[in-house]
Amino acid sequence: MTADRRFADMLHHRAERLGRGDSISPPLISATTYHLPGLENAQFTYGRAAMPTWAEVEEQLAILEGATVVGFPSGMAAIAAALFCSLQAWQEVILPADGYYTTRLLADRFLAPMGVKVRLLNTRDYDEADFTGASVVFLESPSNPGLDCCDIALAARKAHAVGAKLIVDNTTMTALLQRPLDLGADLVVAADTKAPAGHSDVLYGHVSGRDAGLMARVAEWRKLSGSVPGAFEAWLLHRGLETLEVRLSRMCSSAQTIAERLADHPRIRALRYPGLPSDPSHAIAKRQMSGFGFLMSFELESEERAEDFLTRCAYLTQTTSFGGTHSAGERRARWGDAVAPGFIRFSVGVEPVEPLWDAIEAALRD
Ligand SMILES: *Cc1c(COP(=O)(O)O)cnc(C)c1O
């Protein structure tokens, strides 16, 4: 099914259940307890096990993913669930050395002390790497913040050949732009905090997968660990998802325009955007992504130059995180990412592209 068809289906996912006078948007139901004179056919029993408003969002995401979805209170909660559900003591997990740093910290502080062996690999080396010895291979493509890509289908084949599971963090793309489960991944994890919620006001995450046994374990992890989203957050994500396709299409097309112009700008070095034919990741990105995304990165000559640009650009918010309506930029070195001091990760928002470009261009002038 095409992404367009999936998105149209997602918008109308409640249609068949609507009775006359029902609200078109789902009701926000925050309840811990449910009327239970008996347990037969009770979909909702206690708020830690399931809530109606999560169920609405999981239904939306399940249509986009073409898979079972379990929602979590943040992207990290989803990542923790996926890792704790698929690893045991003395097994090995491969993680991206250049991916989202909190995933590495989680492994270092909590998985390693319980006997899990952690192997780090640069995203650009996944295609050549030998996965022998690993039980779980975890990847991010494009990686955050370096935007290197690796071949997801190849990683899935290599992981399965050595008996490992493949988990893909699909946050930078979303289910509309990249389909890791179709490429062979066992689980997808994503921070819906970013583009899916899209308005910089809610934390959410999800795990999706097509293996019923594994997904039952993920749901059990949520129930037993208590890592549950709030009803209001679910309701906000539901609302955000309704405009995801429209926002992404503006953000990706603006990103392409801006990247092409920055590529010719004398101040800009080491520009990375998978949509540029000259980008090292372009060939694989073209094969496995249905859009090139809204994230790019580049370097200015120094920390001072980069800070000056971020301060002077009228339409940039200086924020960490990405995927919101407002364009956002930050120097990743301030968080300790292994990048140059003048390295900026830039998330293109939904501002009309010409005023946004004018602001960028003005901030790059002396
Ligand atoms: C932001 C992010 C996460 C974590 O999401 P939270 O909702 O902040 O917990 C995980 N992976 C990637 C790639 C991210 O960018």
PDBQT file of the ligand as one rigid body, heavy atoms in Angstrom, charges set to zero:
ROOT
HETATM    1  C1  LIG A 401      14.880  12.201  20.276  1.00  0.00    +0.000 C 
HETATM    2  C2  LIG A 401      15.328  10.856  19.881  1.00  0.00    +0.000 A 
HETATM    3  C3  LIG A 401      15.091   9.754  20.709  1.00  0.00    +0.000 A 
HETATM    4  C4  LIG A 401      14.488   9.879  22.086  1.00  0.00    +0.000 C 
HETATM    5  O1  LIG A 401      13.199  10.405  22.118  1.00  0.00    +0.000 OA
HETATM    6  P1  LIG A 401      12.576  11.019  23.468  1.00  0.00    +0.000 P 
HETATM    7  O2  LIG A 401      11.134  11.152  23.156  1.00  0.00    +0.000 OA
HETATM    8  O3  LIG A 401      13.283  12.305  23.734  1.00  0.00    +0.000 OA
HETATM    9  O4  LIG A 401      12.844  10.043  24.571  1.00  0.00    +0.000 OA
HETATM   10  C5  LIG A 401      15.504   8.518  20.259  1.00  0.00    +0.000 A 
HETATM   11  N1  LIG A 401      16.123   8.363  19.073  1.00  0.00    +0.000 NA
HETATM   12  C6  LIG A 401      16.358   9.392  18.248  1.00  0.00    +0.000 A 
HETATM   13  C7  LIG A 401      17.042   9.162  16.946  1.00  0.00    +0.000 C 
HETATM   14  C8  LIG A 401      15.985  10.670  18.629  1.00  0.00    +0.000 A 
HETATM   15  O5  LIG A 401      16.266  11.698  17.823  1.00  0.00    +0.000 OA
ENDROOT
TORSDOF 0
